[in-house]
Amino acid sequence: MHNLSASVEILRWGQASVPAVLFCYGRELDITIEDIGVFAAIFYTYENSKPLYQNGVSVGQVLQLCPLISKQKLSRTLNRLHRLSLINLQSEGGSFNDKRVKLEPLFSKLEKLIIRDHNSLTAASDAAVDDMINGYLLKIEQLELALEEEKNRSIPDLLSQSDGNFKKVADFISKKTGNLMSLKMANELKRWLEELAMKPDFLLCMLEMCFERNIYNPRHISRIAKDLNEYSISSVEGLENYFKKFVDDKSAGKLPQNQFDPDVMEFGKFTGIDMNAEARKNIYHKWRYDWGFSHLMIMKAGEIMCQRTKNGGLEYIDSVLYNWMTKEIRLPEDADREIKEHKKRTKTDKPTYKKPTETTDYEIYVSPARLEELKSNS
């Protein structure tokens, strides 16, 4: 009877295991529970295949042994892990199933993290630790040199191309912050003066109020500047009321969650969708921050919705962006290419119908006299 027991069969299949160290260092490795599930599938495939260190495992093997994972989800996760340098994804054929997954990068990173946190293990790996530290120092030095070079090259160019108003505000920012103005702040300052057409004196008042509240992030200041432009605030009194209402009640340097969002409003105007409701703003923020799409790509999806539907809405845009996310489409040119290919597929798959020829029977009228004449002649 035991030979026929389902419990014995369950045990015969074994268990899929994953190193618990992934849970401990998951945050530093920037992996999610879904990623750990894919790692578990890879390890399970490894246990039922050739040695991993030789050839790795193929994507086809993973899909065969773990049918719970869809091909699209596996593709998305493997590409992400490859970008994080946690796996090697090598192509050995024309199809996705032929690609091979190798875990050497994951074990290398885990080894360095463990050596870092356990001094007793460093004695046998002093050379590896020294190499790692020297590598980090070299990268830091290179980044500092590149940043300094970029500042020295770009900021003088901006100053030379700008008028006195730019220099006036730039000098004020440097004086208040005690540092040379960053390239990002310089680019934002150019936008405030040119795109938003803010007057220098009014801009100085706005910056003074921002710095008093420890708001130094150029992105946060730009959101305030866009608000002021959208609300048509141009007086000091209006400026004080704005900061009192939207900024002073919040912690320093942070903007309120329910504050006016220029990107959301621009999207609403472009598509004709009323985005004032908090739930609709949350959908936009899901696309922007949870799914990682740029504002430009969201606007592109809105444009497609307007072109293809009469009374479309956020649901249609959500489906477009979800399709792009599963296909790893993140750039406008990739989206345009996908649209063209979709149109080609639609034309190819569309059945062609031949219009049936219409036949009409006509009755010919013959007078009785003519009919008699024809009979007599015959």
N, C-alpha and C positions, 0 to 999 in steps of 0.2 A: 504493500500500500504506500510505503514511503516513496517508492520510485515514481508514483503517480501524484505525489503531493506538489501542489503549486508553490508552497513555501520553499521546498528544496530548489525548485526552478528559480525562484527569486534570489536565493543565496548564490546559485551557480553563476548568475549574471554579474555578481560582484557589486562593488560600490564605486561611484565616481568621486574621487577625492581631489582637493585643491590645497596647496600649501597655505596653512593658516597665517603665514607671514604676510600674505597679500592683504588680509584684513587689518593687520597692524599698521602697515605702511601704505594702505590704499589712498589716503589723502595726499601724501607726499608724491605718490606716483600718479595722482590725478586720475584714478580709475573709479568706476561706479560698481554697484552691485551687478548690473547687467554685464559689465566687463568681466567681473569675477566669474559669472556664469559661463561666459564664452571660454575663459581660461580653463574652467572645470571640464568643458566639452573637449578642449584640446588635450588636456591631460588624460582624459578617459580614452580618447582616440589613440594617444601615445601608448597607453597600456595594452591596446589591442593591435599594435602595429610594430614596425621595425624600430630600432633604437633612434630616439629623437635627435641625438647629437650628430647622427650621420646625415640623414636626409630630411629631418623634420617630418611633419605630417601634411598631407594634401588637404585642400579645402573639401574636395570630394569625399575623402574619408570621414571628415568631421560631419558633413551633411548626411552621410550614410548611417553613421553610428548614432547621431543625435538629430533625428528628424524633427524634434521640437523646434529647432532653430530654423527660421526662414532664411532663404538665400540672401534676400535684401538686407535683413538685420545683421547677418553674419558679415556681409560685405562692408556695411557701414562701420561695424565695430572693429573689424580687422584693419580697415584703412585708418581709423582713428588711432588704434594701438600702434600702428606702423609710424604714424606721424609723431607719436609720443616717444618713439624709439624704444618701445617695450618688446617688439617682435620684429623679426625679419620676414617680409612677405615677398618671396621670390617667384617670378613667373618662369615656368618651365614648359609652357605650351600656349596654345591660342585661347583657351577658355579659362574662366574664373576657377573652375573645379580643379584645374591642373596646378594652380598656385600652391606653393609649399610654405608652411608656417614654421618658423624656428624661434625658439624661446631663449637663445643665448643672451640677447640684450636684457631681458627681464632678470635673469639670474645674475648678470653682471651688476645691474643697478641695485638689486637686493643685497648682494654681497658688500657693496660699498656702503650702503645704509647700515648694515649690521656692524661692519667694522667701525663705522663712525660712532655708533651708540654703545659699543662694548669694547672698552679699552684692552681687556684681557686678550682679545683676538688680534690686536694690532701688532703684537710682537712678531708673529709669523708672517705679517704682511706689511711691514714698514715700507718696503719699496713701493708697493701698490698705493699705500696711503700718500706717500710723498709725491708720487706721480699724479695722483688725483688732485692734491693741493696745488701743486705746480701748474697743473692744467687750469684749475679755477683762477689762479692768480694771473696766468697769461691771458685768459679770456677777459678778466676784469680790466687788465691793462689795455688790451686792444679796444674794448668798448669805450673806455675813458678817452683814449686817443681819438677814436672815431667821433665821439660826441663832441669833443673839444674842436676837432677839425670842422665838423658840421656847423657848430655855433660860430666859429671864426669866419666861415665862408658865407653862411646864409644871412646872419643878422646884419652885417655891413651892407649886403646887397639890398636887403629890405630898407635899411636906413637911407641908402643912396637913391633908391627909387621912390621914396616917400617924401611928402611935403613936411612943412614945419609942424603941422598938427600932430603927425605921427611921432616926431621926435619929442614934442612937448609932453605927450602922454607917456611915451616910453621912458623918459627921464623921471617922470613922477613915479612910475611903477618900480623902477630900479631903486629910487630913493626910499620908497616905503617898504619894499621887501628886503632891502639891504643886499641884494644880489643883482648880477647882470640879468637882463630879461631873457627868458628862455625862448627858443625858436617857436615852440607851441604858443606861448603867450603873444609873441610877435605876430604870428599868423592870425590869431584870434583878434588882436587889436586892429589889424588891417580890415578884418570883416566888420568890426564894430563901426569903423569910420567910413568904409566904402559901401558895403551891402546894407547895413542898417542905417547909414547916414546920420549917425549920432554926432552932435556938436561936441567939440573937445571939452568945453567947460562943463557941460552936463555929464559927459563921460568921466571927467575927473571926480565929480560929486558921487557918481555911482561907485567908482572904484574906492573912493575914500570910505563909503559906507560898507562896502564889501570887506575891506581890509580891517575895519574896526570890529567886524564880526568874525575875524579869522577865516575868511573865505578867500583862498588864494588859488584854488584850482581853476585854470582857464575854462574848463568845461562847465563848471558850476556858474562862473561869472557870465559865460555866454548864454546860459539858460535864462539868467536874470535879464540880460540885455535883450534877448528875444521877447521875453514877457513885456518889458517896458515898451518895445517897439509895437508889439501886438495890441497892447492896451492904450497906445498913443499917449504915453506919459512923457511929458517934456518939461515939467516944472519940478523945482526942488520939493515943493509941498506934496506933489503926487508921488515923488520918489520916496519921501519919508513915510507916506501912507502905505505904499507897496511893501517896504521893508517891515513895517510894523505888522501888517496883516499876514504876510507870507513867510517872513524869514525870522523875525525876532522871537516867535513862539517855539521855534525849532532849535535843535542843538547846533552849535557853531559849525559852519562848513558843510552842513547837510541841507538839502532842499526838501520841502515837504513832499510826501508821496502823492498827495492829491493835487499838487500844483499844476498849473497850466503847462502842458507839454507841447512845444511848437511842432515837433515832428508828428505827433498824433493829429494835431489840428491841420497840418499841411496835408496829411494823408486823407483826412475827412473832406477837405475842400476839393482835393484832386478827384476823389471817387464819388463825391456827393453823399457820403454816408455820415450821418450824425454821430460823432464820436464823443459827445459830452457825457454819455452814461459811463459810469465807472467800470461796468462789466465789459464794455467794448474796449475801453482803454487797456483793461487787463489782457484781452485777446491780442491787441497790438503788442503789448509788452511780452507776451508769451512768444510771439514770432521773433521779436527783437532780441530778447535776452535768453529765453529758454531754448529756442531753436537756433539762435545765433545768426539770424539773417540781418544784413545791413538795411538801413532805411531805404537805400536805393533799390534793393531787391524787393522790398515790401511794396514800394511804389510801382515797380514793374508788374508785380502780381495784380495790383489794383488796376493797372492799365489793361491787362488781359481780361479782367472781369468786365470792365466797361465796354471792351470791344466785342465780347462774345455773348453777353447777356443784356437783357433789357432791364430786368429788375433784380440784378444780382446783389449779393451782400457779402458779409464777412465769411459765411460758410463756404462760398465758392473760392474766395481768396485763401481760406484755410486749407482747402483741398489742393489748390495749386502749390502752395508752399510746402505742404506735407509731401507731395509728389517730388518736389525739388530736393527736399531733405533726404528722402530715401535714395535718390539718385546722386546725392552729393553735388548738386548744382548750387553754386554759391556766387557766381559772377554773372552780370547781365549778358555778356557775350555767350556764355554757356546756355543761358535761358533762351536766347534768340535761336541758338543752334538746335535746342530741343524742340522749340516751336516749329521750326522748318521741317525737322524730321517727322514730327507728329502730323503735319499737313501732308507730307509725302506718303506716310503710312495710311492716312485716311483716304487719299486718292487711290492708292493701290488696292486697298481692301474694299472699296465701295463697289458694289455690283453694278454692272452696266445693263440697262434694260433697253431693248429695242421697242420703239413705239409700234404697236400693231397697226398694220395697214387697215384702214377702214374701207369696207366695200359697201356700196349703196346700190340697191336694186331700183331701177327706174321703170315705170310703166309707160308704154308708148300708146297714145290714143290714135285709132284709125276710124274714120267715119264709115257708116254702113254702106254708103254709095261706093266709096273707094274699095271697101272690102269685097263687094260684089264684083267690081271690075277686076280685081286681082284674081278672084276665083274663076271668072270666065276666061281670062287669059291663060290660066294654068290648065 
